[in-house]
Amino acid sequence: MAAKTTTTSKATALPESIFAVDVSNHELLKLAYNAYLANGRPNLAKTLRRGEVSGGGKKPHRQKGTGRARAGSSRNPLWRKGGVVFGPLGNENYSKKIPIQAKRLALRQALSLAAQSHEIIIIDDIKTTGKTKEIADFLVNHEAINKKHVVIAVDTKSPELIRATNNLQNVTLTQATYLNVFTIINADKIFITKPGLAAIVAWLGGEK
């Protein structure tokens, strides 16, 4: 059973308040894009201060008479295998917050740019029995099989649809209300179902 999809006709109009926003500059898009990357950044780097490095309890050499600079510990940051002075401690917060209204405006701008580039295709719906071949055939029918990054936005992700798209590396299945600037900008083709479009309009405040 192939994935059942029907592309909407050209008469289907997208709300101009979401898909036809004037983008005078890309500063807000850049801010939202960087915020997405920063909020997903793992905090894994951790260095040891001189008090945390093992060893160094014994004075390396006597205070006077050696001709060397005085030293109280071999774990001094100036020494090899010593502590790190200004390294990351593992508790840094790299996240960035932007106002919700600015975030939604950035989403409208990203969707508008994608619509202007003809990267958005509205489909009636997409159903599958869970087979990857059905989604692959769908991409072939819409000339998107060779695209590097294809996004399918639906109102609700069914288990069958998740299973059918998991093995397609160039396909990202997302709930329409979880679209973000990073995904939209990097997408070569975006398929949005009609229920997903209704969810986007209700979320971002389309025209009544």
Stockholm file with secondary structure:
# STOCKHOLM 1.0

chainA/1-208         MAAKTTTTSKATALPESIFAVDVSNHELLKLAYNAYLANGRPNLAKTLRRGEVSGGGKKPHRQKGTGRARAGSSRNPLWRKGGVVFGPLGNENYSKKIPIQAKRLALRQALSLAAQSHEIIIIDDIKTTGKTKEIADFLVNHEAINKKHVVIAVDTKSPELIRATNNLQNVTLTQATYLNVFTIINADKIFITKPGLAAIVAWLGGEK
#=GR chainA/1-208 SS CCCEEEECCTTCCCCHHHHSCCCSCSHHHHHHHHHHHHHTCCCCCCCCCTTTSSCCCSCSSCSSSSSSCCCSCTTCTTSTTCCCSSCCCSCCCCCCCCCHHHHHHHHHHHHHHHHHTTCEEEEEEEECSSCHHHHHHHHHHTTCTTCSCEEEEESSCCHHHHHHHTTCTTEEEEEGGGCCHHHHHHCSEEEEEHHHHHHHHHHHTCCC
#=GC SS_cons         CCCEEEECCTTCCCCHHHHSCCCSCSHHHHHHHHHHHHHTCCCCCCCCCTTTSSCCCSCSSCSSSSSSCCCSCTTCTTSTTCCCSSCCCSCCCCCCCCCHHHHHHHHHHHHHHHHHTTCEEEEEEEECSSCHHHHHHHHHHTTCTTCSCEEEEESSCCHHHHHHHTTCTTEEEEEGGGCCHHHHHHCSEEEEEHHHHHHHHHHHTCCC
//
